[in-house]
Amino acid sequence: MFEPTSLNLPHYPFRLKQTGETMYIFDEVRKKFLVLTPEEWVRQHFVQFLINEKKYPRSLIKLEGGLTLNTLKKRSDILLFNNLGEKTILIECKAPSVKISQSTFDQVARYNFVHRVKFLVVTNGLQHYCAEINFENESYQFLKNLPEYSSADRI
């Protein structure tokens, strides 16, 4: 059974419940309890960070959306939309024990072939990286911080 650990994100009061040996966490976006895994712990913290600190409306956050990449079915962790309903930010969450590496960025970059968002984020709850994509120049640059919703809604 996963024991929740401290992350490099603010602490939030989550609704947890245990049934037998399995711990569950309530997902406020999907409005249901989910099995608490290390990756889910990071995902739920990051969602709360987006809502509470970066002011993204809950209604513009999609979690674990399906996508097809070269005929393979994949799932993106967090996808953010602007107020026009356009995809703006794609976030890949990893368990705290997973080191953020080039292959982690390669994964989210492959997903971006489908989504074509301007910002990519990778987090393991301890380290967070945000890159702005320049499609014209086929380049990217890392940012110090994830954009606030007030600026991202114009993306």
N, C-alpha and C positions, 0 to 999 in steps of 0.2 A: 504494500500500500504506500502511495506517495505521501510524504510528509511535507506540507507547504514550507518553503524556505524564503528568506529575505531576498528581495530583488533590488536593483538600482532604479526603482520607481516608487512613487509615494504609496503608502499603505492605504488600502481601501477596506471598508467593512463588508466583506463578502458573506453571502448566505451559503453556508456549508451544511451538508447532512451526510450521515453515514448509514448505509444499509449493509449489514453483515460486515464484510471486510472491505467494502468499496465506499470510497468517499466521493461525494458529488458537490459541484459548485453551481450556483444559479447564474445563468447567462441572462443578463438584463436585455440584451438586444434580441435574442431568439426566444426569450421568455420561457425557459425550461432549464431543468437541472441536467448537467452533463457530467460524465465521469471525470474526476479530477486527476489529470495526468500532469507531468511537469510542463509540457507544452501548453496545455490548457490554462495552467496557472499563469504562465507568461502572457498568453493571449488575453485572458480576462483582466490582468493588470494593465496591459497596454490599451485595451479598449477603454477602461476607466480613465487612464491618462489622457486619451484622446478627447473624451467627453468632458472631464472635469478641468483639465489643465489647458488643453488646446482648443476647447470650446466647439468641437465637432458635434453637430446634432446627431443624436442616436439614430434618427431616421435616414441618415446618409451613410450609415456604416453597414456593410454586408460582410458576414462572417462565413468562412469555409464555403465559398462559392465554387461551383464546378466549372471546369474549362477543359477544352480538348486541345491537346498539343501534339501534332503529328500523329493523329489517331489515338493517342493515349489519353485516358481520363485522369485529370489532375484536380487538386483543390488548392485554391489560393486562401491564405489564412484570413487576411483583412483587406477589404477593398473599400476605399473612401470615394465618395462622389461630391461634386460641387452642387450648388443650388439649382443648376440647370439639368441635373441628372447625369452629368458627364463624369466618367471615371477620372480620378486625379492622382490617387496615391495607392500603391500596392505595398502591403506589409507582410513579410514572412516572419513567423515566430518559430523559434527553436527552444528546446529545453535548456535550462541554465547550464547543464553539463555539456552541451554541444558548443564547441568552439566556433566562432564566426570566422569563416575562411573564404577564400576566393570561390570555392565550389558552392558555398551558401549563396553568394551573390550571383553566381552563374545560374542557380536554380530560379531565383526571383527574376533575373533578366530573361530567362527562357519564357517564364509566365508572361512577361511583358510583351513578347511577340504577339500574344493574343490581346492583352488589355491595352497596350500602348498608352500608359500613363506617364505623366511628367516626373513623378517622384517615386523612388523605390526606397523601402526601409527594410532593414534586417535587424532583428533583436533576439537576444536570448534572455532578456530580462536583466542582464548584468551590463551588457554592452549594446548600444543602439547606433546604427549607422543609417544615414539618410543621404541619398544621391539624387541630384537633379539631372534629368536626361535631356540632352540636346539632340533631337532626332535629325535636324538638318546637318549637323557636323558629325553625327554618329559618335558622340562623346558624352561624358558625364563628369560631374564634379561633386565631391562630397560637401555637405553643408554641416554647419555646427549644430543646427537645430532643425527639427521638423517644423514646417510652416504652421502658423496658427490658422484656424478655420477662416478668420476674417480676411486673411490674405490668400488662402488656398481657394476660396470660393470664386476668385477671379481668374483662376488658372485655366 
